[in-house]
Each structure stands twice: as C-alpha cells, then as structure tokens.
Amino acid sequence: MEEETIPQESKCTTCSSRCGKLEVFDWLSDLPQPGYVTDIVEVQFKNTRKGFFRNSNQVKLKKGDVVAVEASPGHDIGEVTLTGELVILQMKKNGLDPATYEFKRVYRKAKPVDIDKWEESKAMEHETMLESRRIAERLNLNMKIGDVEYQGDRTKAIFYYIADERVDFRELIKVLADRFKVRIEMRQIGARQEAGRIGGIGPCGRELCCSTWMTNFVSVTTNSARYQEISLNPQKLAGQCGKLKCCLNYELDSYIDAQKDFPRTDVPLRTENETYYHFKTDIFKRLMWFSSGRESTGNVVMLTVDRVKEIIELNKAGTKLDKLASEISATIAKEIDYTNVVGEDSITRFDETNQKSNKRRKNKRRKNTNKSGNGNNQNRRRRNDKSSNSSEGPNV
C-alpha cells in the first residue's frame, strides 16, 4: 500500500542537483536477466558518498528511486544508483567482498513525509557549516570544515574537515553536539576529495574527474610533468584543489615506455668546432633537437633517437663529427604538407575579392552618375532653348 502513494518518477535531489557525480552506466541493462537477480543495491547520498544495501523486503526498485535505508542510528535517505548484477562487480572494483560485507537494509521507498524532513535538513547544512567554522576558530583549531551532511532523519550530522596536522577535536564535538542537538561524526578528507564534493569545470572544459568517476586518488609528483616534457608552470599544473592535476598520471605509463631506450638529455653532442646541447624532444615521433648554444639562439638541428645514440657512442670512443645537420627536415616538411582542396591558400583571399567587387560597384556608380549627369545637362539645354524661342517669338 505504501508503494502506491509514491510517484513513478522520483526527482533526484541527493546530489545537490548534480546527478553526474560518480554515475555508473549499467552496460548489462540490455542483456537478458538471469534467473536469480541479486537483492543488493547501490545507494548514493549527498555528493560522492555511496553505500551498498540489501533489499531484504523485496521492494521493487529501479535507478533513481529515493529510498529510506538503515543507518546508525535511525534511518537515512538516498537515491538508488545501481541495481542488478552490476552491483556485485562494482563492489569487487571497490575491494569489497559480498560474502563477508555487513549489509544494512533498505526499509522502503521514501514517503512524502520523509522527503520533506530530508529537504529541511539539507536546507540547514550551509548555515551549520558556517557556524561550525566560527566555533572551530574560537577554539583555535587548525582545521577547515568544508562540508556538513545531515542524516535523513536529522539525528546525526557528518562534518567533513581538512587539516594538515593531527587535530584534537574532542572539545569541538562537545560544543557542536550541544549547539545543534544531534550526534556528531567527524571525517577527514583531502583537498582532492573536497574538490570532488564541491564539483566544477576543469580547464579542459569537462566536469572534474574527481567529481564524476574517480574513487581513489594517487599521489601526483612533478616527475610526471618532466617525463611528458610539460613546462613546470605551477599555474598550469595545479588543479582547482591547489594540488597537481590528477590527469598528469593518465598517459604517464605510455611516455615512460616510449622513453626506455632514449639517451640522457644531459649528455652533449661534440663536433670538431661546436658542442650541441639538448633543446627539446618529441617523444612519440622519436625526434630530438639540439642547439649549438645553451639557449635556443644557436644553430638548432633535429636528429632521430638512433642517430643521437650513435653520435654519443662515437664521442665516447674519441671520434668527433665535422658538423651536425638536420637529416630528416625534408621528410618532416613532406609529412606536415597539406593539400589545398578548397582554395584556402591565403588568409586575405576574401579581402581581395571584396576589393574587386568594391571596384566594380564604384565603376557602376560612376557610369550611372555620368549618364544621369548627361541626361540632366540635355534637359537643361532643351529647357533653355524653349525659353529662348518663346522670348523671341512676339518680337518678330
């Protein structure tokens, strides 16, 4: 009887109107379902917090349903984000064993009363966060409270904080519990996790990886940028969390594998008259540029990796070449040559056509003005002739 009062399509409000956070695509939905479908479902709460629950009451659930689940203490309200066989694979991905995991239960689909109370709790979260920051500042605690999440029944509140050092917040918990009359839970998160909870758009134009699909964070160092020949500019390498971008590690393995047989860049190439120093490298094309000076103002030559290794071996044996020259410049120029299929050979081609058309228009205007001017002159002459004839007639 309770399911009949719930609308068929539930409005998602668990993610603060951001349903893309850690969303999982059910790629098994088009396949025929086996005889036994697991009763475990994945439920998402505010932002990126998720949990796995057992549907022991056999409630008919689908993705997007708002449900009341077991919590400690009381109950919590969340949204079903995954059902079926894919939930087991998701648990294995997160390192959880379904055989030993202690599942909490799904009570029911959320009633209108539950949703109203839940909405009221969410409306209090921002003001609670600001007040808790003021309390922490009065207690001289070196920490930042980044977010607050109330449980669905408003009996518990989770305070997410960031701290560089260990913080003794026992006194803070007492003050917060007395101030807000709820059970307090403190959870420490990192700067990357905070950025994932807040969300945003990265410089690539897409949503932040930490708020859409990343679940674990691996340390990122400046060596990742060095291996990929990226300029060590802190403003370019730092993300919205203030740390190095996580995407610096995405292609790192490919770059490391490609550079396994590359020579060291601090080894100069010596000729009879000059010494060439490394300038830059195109890793996947296996090309290296060397300059005859410490800066790029000298003579720059482009060599293949195999040729550079050969020259280094000759230098070790005491042999110096007469000179270095870019041996594959013609090949590279041929590779980057473009075929002109639409006549786009000049940037100012449209300006030239416009000038020609403007000249034609001016010539037409001149001709028209000349014709009109000649016609006006002839009319004036005719009028003058008529007036002269009329004036001479009576006198005769």
N, C-alpha and C positions, 0 to 999 in steps of 0.2 A: 504494500500500500504506500510505502514511503517513496518508492521509485516513480510513482505516477505523478507526484507533485513537483518533480524536478524537470525542468525543460530539457529537450533533447540535446540542444547545443548549449554547452556551458561557456560563459565568457571567461577567457583567461585573464586573470589579474594577479597571478602568482609571481610573475617576473617583473612587476612594475612596468607593464605594457611593453615588455621586451621578450617576446616569445622565442627569439633566436638563440638565447643563451644555452649552450651545451645541448642543443637539439639533436636528436638521434633519428636518422632516417631508417624506417623499417623496410629494409630491402627484401624481407621474407613475406610481405603482406600479399603479394600476387601469387605466391606458391600455395598449393593445396595444403590445408592444415592436417597434421597427423591426427590419429585417433585420440591421443591424450595431449592436451594443451596445458602447460604449467599454470598454476594459480598464483605465481609470483608476478608482481607488477612493479614498475619503477615510478616513483612519485617525486616530483620536483617542488621545492618550496621557494622561498624568496631568493632571487638571483641564481646562484650556481649551486645551492645546497640540494642534494638529492639523497634518496634512500630507497631501499628495496623492502617491500612489504608483501605479506601473504594474504591473499583473498580467501580467507577461510570460510566466509559466509556465502561464497559463490555469487557475489553481486556482479551483474552484467556491466562490465567496464570497458570503455574504449578510450583512445587517446584524446585528451582534452577534458575529461570529466574531472570535476572538483570533488574530492573525497575527504572524509574525516578518518584519520588514521591514529593508531595508538602512539602515545608519547609518554615521556616520563618527567613529571606526572601529567595526567589529563589526556587530552587529545589535541592533535594538530590538524591544520587544513592545508592541503596541497593539491597539485594537479597531476593527473596520470599522464606520463610522457612516453611510456613504452609498455606494451603487453605482448604476450605470446612467447614463442621460443627464443626470440632475440634477447629477452631479458637475461637468460642463462649465459649467453655469450657476452653480454655486457658486464655481468658480474665477474666472469673469468678475466675479462680485459682489465678490470679494476683490482684483480688479485684476490677476489672473494670466492670461497668455496661454498656452493649452495648446500652441501651436505652438512657442513659444520656451522654455517652462519645462523645466528639467532634472529629470526624474522619477527618483526612486530606485525600486528594485524591491521587489515583495512576494516573499519567499522561499518561504514555506509557511504552512500553519496551524500554530499553536504546538503543540509537543509537551508532554506532561506534565512532562518534564524542564525545558523552557523556562519553563513556568508556575511550577514550584516554585522555580527560581532567581530568577525575577522577583518572586515573593512574598517571598523572603528579602531581596531588595534593597529592596523597599518598606518592610519592617519596620525597616530600618536608617536610613531617611530622617529620622525625627524626632530620633533621637539625634545623627545627623550635623549636623542644623541647629543643635541646641543647642551642640554642641562648636565648630562654626564661628563661632557668635556669641561664644563665650568667646575664641576666637583673635583675632577682629576687635577685640574690646575690649582685649585685651592689646597689640595693635599700634596702638591709639589711632586707629582709623579711624572716621570719622563716617559710618557706614552701618548699615543694618539688614538682616540676611539673613532674608527672610520665608519661604522655602521651599527645599527641596532635592529634586531628582528624579534618581534613578539610572537609567541606561540598562538595558535588559532584560538584557544580558549582563554587567552590573556592571563595565564597563571605562571608564565615563565618568559624571560627575555634573554636573548643571546646578545652579548656585547662583543663585537669584533674590534680588536685593537692591534696597533703596530708599535713595536718597541725594539730599539737596537740592543738594549741590555735587559737583563732579567729584572722584573718589576715585582715588588711585593704589594699586591693589590688587595690584601685581606681587609684592610680598613675601608678601601673603596667599595668592596662588596657589601659591607655592613651599611654604609651610607646609602648606596643605591637601593638596597632592599628596603630600608626604612623610608626612603623617599618615594619609590614607585610601587611599593607593596606587592612585589612579585618575586619569584625565585630568580636569582641571578646566575648566569653562566658566562664566563669569560673565555674567549677563543682568540688566540694569537694568530695573525695572518701576516704574510709578507707583502711587500709593495706590489708585486705582480698579481697576487690574489686580490688585493684591493682594487687594482685597475680592472681586473676581470669582473668584480662585483659591480663597479660603477659603470663600466662599459664606455664605448666611444668609437670614433672613426680614426684609423691609422693613416699615416702619410701615403699608403698605397691606395687609399680610397675605399677600403673594405672595413668591416667591423673588426674589432680587436680579436686576435686569435685566442687570447686568454678568456674572453667572454663568450666565445662561440663554440669552440671544440676542444681546447686544451684542458686537460685534467691534472697533469703533473708538470712541474716546472724544473728544467735542468739548468744548472749554472751556465752562464754565458761569459766568456772572457774576451779580451781584446785580441787574443791569438786567432779567434775565429775570423776577425776582420783582416788580420795580417795574411792568413792563408789565402783569402779570397781577393787580395790586392785592393782592399777598400781603404779609402782615406780615413785616417784616425781622427775624425772630427767628432767631438763629443755631442754636438748638437744634432748631427746626422745619425749617430749610432744609438742615441738614447731614445727610449720609447716614452709613452705618456706616464709610465710609472717612475721615471727617472733612472731606471736601470737600462742595461744594454738590451737591445731588441732580441726577443726570442727567435725571430726569423733569421738571425745570423747563423744559427745552427742547422737550418733546414738543408742547405746544399754543402755544408762543410765536408761531409764524407766524400762527396764527388770531387771536390777540389783537392783533398788530401790524396785520394787515389790517383788523380791525374798528375800530381807533382812528385810521385815516388821516385822517378828517375831524373828529376830536374837537378841541374848543378846548383851549387850555393851561389847566392846573389852577391855575396861579399868578396868573391874572387874576381879580380880584374883580368882583362884580356890585354896582353902586351904585344906590341908590334915593334918594328925597328925604330920608329920615330915617336910613337904615341902610346898612351895607356888608356884603355877603354874601361869605363865603369858602368855597372848595371843601371839602367834607367827605368824600364818597366817591363812587364811580362803579360802576354796573352796566353793564359794557361791552357785553355781548351784548343786553341789553334797551334800551340806549342811553338810560339814565337817569343823571342827576347830582343829587347832594344838595348843598345849600349852607346854611351856618349863618350867622346874623347876628353871631356872635362867632368869635373864633379857636378856641374849643373848641366841643364839641358841645352845650354847655349852652344856647346861644341858640336862637332860632327857626329850625328846620330846614325847608326847602322842597325839594320834589322837582320837577325840570324835565326835559324832554326835551333832547337834544343840540341839536336845531334851535332850540329856544326859547332855550337858553343862548347860542348863536351870534348870535341875533337881538338879545338884550339887550346883548351885548358891542359889537355894531355901533352900537346906539343910544347906549351910553356913549361910544364914540369920537366920535360926532357931537355930543356935549354934551347929550344927552337923558337924563333920569333918570325912571324909573317912580315912581309913587306908592308902591307896595308890591309885594312878591312873594308869591305864594301857590301852593301845590301844586295845579296844574290837573288832574292826572290821578290824584289819590288815589282817587276813586271807581272809576275804571276798574281800577286795580290791585287794590282790595279785591274787585271783582267777579271778577277773574281768579283770585285765590287762594281764592275761596269753595269750600267742599267740600260735597258732597251727603251728607246723613246717611241712609245706606241700611240701617244695621244698628242704629240707635238709640244710637250712641256719641256722645251729646251731653253726657255728664257723666262725669268721671273717677271720681266716687264713686257711680255708679249701682248698682254691685254692693253697696256698703256699705248703701245704703238698702233694697235687697231683703233683705239679711241681717238688718237691724234689724227689718223687718216679720216675717220668718219667725221671728226670735227672740221677738218679742212673742207671736206665735201659739203658739209652743211653751210659753212661760211661762203663758199663759192656760189651755192644755190641762192643764198640770201642776197649776195651782191648782184647776181643776174636779175633776180626779182626786183630788187630796188632800182636797178638800171632801167628795166622795162617799164616799171611804174613811173620812174622819173621822166623817161622819154615820152610816155603817154601823157603825162601831165603837161609837159612842155608843148606838145602838139595841141592839146586842148586850149592852152593859154593863147597860142598863136591864132587858132581859129576864132576864139572869142575876140581877140584884138582886131582881127580882120573884119569881123562882123560889125564891131563898134565903129571902125573907121569908115566902112561903106555906108552905114546908116547916117553918119555925121556928114558925109559928102553929098548924099542924095538930094536934099532940099535946096542946097545952094545951086545945084545945076538946074 
